[in-house]
């Protein structure tokens, strides 16, 4: 039975990607949707030009942490590909 929980779109996309299974090649190619990219850009713009609510600041911090983890994982995926050749 599928349970419904409320999570942000970026988490949903990454969870679905991981649940489907991955390879180093598919990890390198993975990108979040345009919707998520637009949301992050909006939060960054507003952080620089206005002020973010505490919840929005937390959301942006989560996005940036996820981006950092994905970059590290992609770099490691390149290492695995090189080891295979």
C-alpha positions as CSV (number, residue, x, y, z in Angstrom):
1,X,0.0,0.0,0.0
2,X,1.4,3.4,-1.0
3,X,1.4,6.0,1.7
4,X,1.1,9.6,1.0
5,X,3.5,11.9,2.8
6,X,4.3,15.5,2.1
7,X,7.8,16.1,0.8
8,X,9.4,18.7,-1.4
9,X,9.5,18.1,-5.2
10,X,13.3,17.8,-5.3
11,X,13.2,15.0,-2.6
12,X,10.4,13.3,-4.5
13,X,12.4,13.3,-7.8
14,X,15.6,12.0,-6.1
15,X,13.7,9.3,-4.2
16,X,12.0,8.1,-7.4
17,X,15.3,8.1,-9.2
18,X,17.0,6.1,-6.5
19,X,14.1,3.7,-6.1
20,X,14.2,2.9,-9.8
21,X,17.8,1.8,-9.5
22,X,20.8,3.6,-10.8
23,X,24.1,3.1,-12.6
24,X,27.1,5.5,-12.6
25,X,26.0,6.5,-16.1
26,X,22.4,7.3,-15.2
27,X,23.6,9.2,-12.1
28,X,25.8,11.4,-14.1
29,X,22.9,12.1,-16.5
30,X,20.4,12.8,-13.7
31,X,19.1,16.3,-13.4
32,X,16.2,17.7,-11.4
33,X,13.2,19.0,-13.3
34,X,12.8,22.5,-14.6
35,X,10.2,23.1,-11.9
36,X,12.7,22.4,-9.2
37,X,15.4,24.5,-11.0
38,X,13.0,27.4,-11.2
39,X,12.1,27.1,-7.6
40,X,15.7,27.1,-6.5
41,X,16.5,30.1,-8.8
42,X,13.5,32.0,-7.3
43,X,14.7,31.3,-3.7
44,X,18.2,32.4,-4.5
45,X,17.0,35.6,-6.2
46,X,14.7,36.4,-3.3
47,X,17.5,35.7,-0.8
48,X,19.7,38.2,-2.6
49,X,17.0,40.9,-3.1
50,X,14.4,40.4,-0.4
51,X,14.2,38.3,2.6
52,X,13.2,34.7,2.9
53,X,11.0,33.3,5.6
54,X,12.5,30.8,7.9
55,X,10.8,28.0,6.1
56,X,12.0,29.3,2.7
57,X,15.6,29.6,4.0
58,X,15.5,26.1,5.3
59,X,14.1,24.9,1.9
60,X,16.9,26.6,0.1
61,X,19.5,25.2,2.5
62,X,18.1,21.7,1.7
63,X,18.3,22.2,-2.0
64,X,21.9,23.4,-1.8
65,X,22.9,20.4,0.4
66,X,21.2,18.0,-2.1
67,X,23.0,19.7,-5.0
68,X,26.3,19.3,-3.2
69,X,25.7,15.6,-2.5
70,X,24.7,15.0,-6.1
71,X,27.9,16.7,-7.3
72,X,30.0,14.5,-5.0
73,X,28.1,11.4,-6.1
74,X,28.5,12.3,-9.8
75,X,32.2,12.8,-9.3
76,X,32.5,9.4,-7.7
77,X,30.4,7.9,-10.5
78,X,33.1,9.1,-13.0
79,X,35.7,7.3,-10.8
80,X,33.7,4.1,-11.0
81,X,33.4,4.4,-14.8
82,X,37.1,5.0,-15.2
83,X,37.8,1.8,-13.1
84,X,35.6,-0.2,-15.3
85,X,37.6,0.7,-18.5
